[in-house]
Amino acid sequence: MRVVVLRHIEDEEGLRVLDARLTDDGDLRIEGHDLGPRVEEFFGAGMTEYEWVHIVRARDFPRLVSTLGGQAGENVLDVLERTCSGENATRIAGLLGTGKPVPAEFWSRVGD
């Protein structure tokens, strides 16, 4: 199974990881996991872990590829890797979900 690492940063602010893969059902799963002081700064004292998942159904891949500037029929993982990795990884949050350009299911958890 191919996993595209969109972000992997480990520094004094903690660990920030974001990756994407296709599920066995052919949908797109984008997972994020942040640990450390930066999470606590955002969510409050004692909250040092944040996890989240976006699921984009295969039927919505053409919309996602187009929104990201890809060509019709282009592999969605290739387009994500090219347009949403490194410093551009934050683009994803603004594109996916209810009321955003591309429908996606969302789950998240904050904890210690």
N, C-alpha and C positions, 0 to 999 in steps of 0.2 A: 504494500500500500504506500502510495506516494504521500508524503507530508511536506508541505511548503512552509518553511519558517519565515514568517513575515516580520517578526521582531524577537530578538533575544538579547536583552541588556541586563547585565549584572554590574552594579556599582554601589556606591555608598547609600544610594536611595533605595536599594533593594533589587529585586529580580522582577523583570517584566518580560513575559513571553506571550507571543501570539502566533498561532499556526492554523493552517487550513488543510483539510483533506476531504476526499469523497467518502461517504458512508457506503456500507454494503447495499443500501437501497438506491444509491446513485445521487443522493442529495449532497450538498456542501455543508460541512461542519467547520465553523471558525471558532476556535477556543482561545480564550485569554486567561492568564493567571499572573497576578501581581502579588508580590510578597514584600513586606518591609516597611520602613519609615514613611515612604511616599504614600502608601495606602493609608497609614494612620493619619497623616496630614490631611488627607481628603475626607475620610470617614469618621475620624475621631479616635480618642485614646483607646488603646486596646484592640483596635480593629486593624490587623496587620496582613490580612489576606483577602483578596478579591478574585473571584473566578466568574467567568461568564462564557456563554455559548450562543452563537447565532446559527440557526439552521436555515439555509436557503434551499427550497425545493428545486429539483432539476428542471421543472417546467419554467422556472424564473431565471435560469442561467442566461438566456438571450438578453433579458432586460439588464442583468448585472453586467454582462460583458459589454453591452452597448453603453451603459452608464459610465463604465470605466474607460471608454474610448477604444475598446477592442473591436475586432472584426467579427462579423457574423460567422458562427461555426468554430471560432477560436476556443481552445481549451480554457475553461474557467480558471483552473489553477495557474496556468501560464499567465493569464491576464492579471490575476491577483498578485502574483509574484513580481511582475513588472511594474504595477501601478500602486500597490499598497504595501510595500515592504520598507523596512528601515524607517526613515523619518515620515514616510507617507502612510504608515500603518494606522494612524489615527483617522484616516479617511473613512474607514469601514463603519465606525459608529454613526457617522452622519448619513450613510447610504442605506443601511439595513433596518427594517422594522416597520411597524405600523405608522402610516402617514409619511413615510420616507420613500425615496425613489424605487427601492427594491423590497418587496415583502419578505419578511423573515421572522421566524420564531425566536424568542429570546428567553434566556434563563440566566440568573446570576445569584451569587451568594457572597456575603461579606462575613468575616469572622476573625478569630484570633488563632 
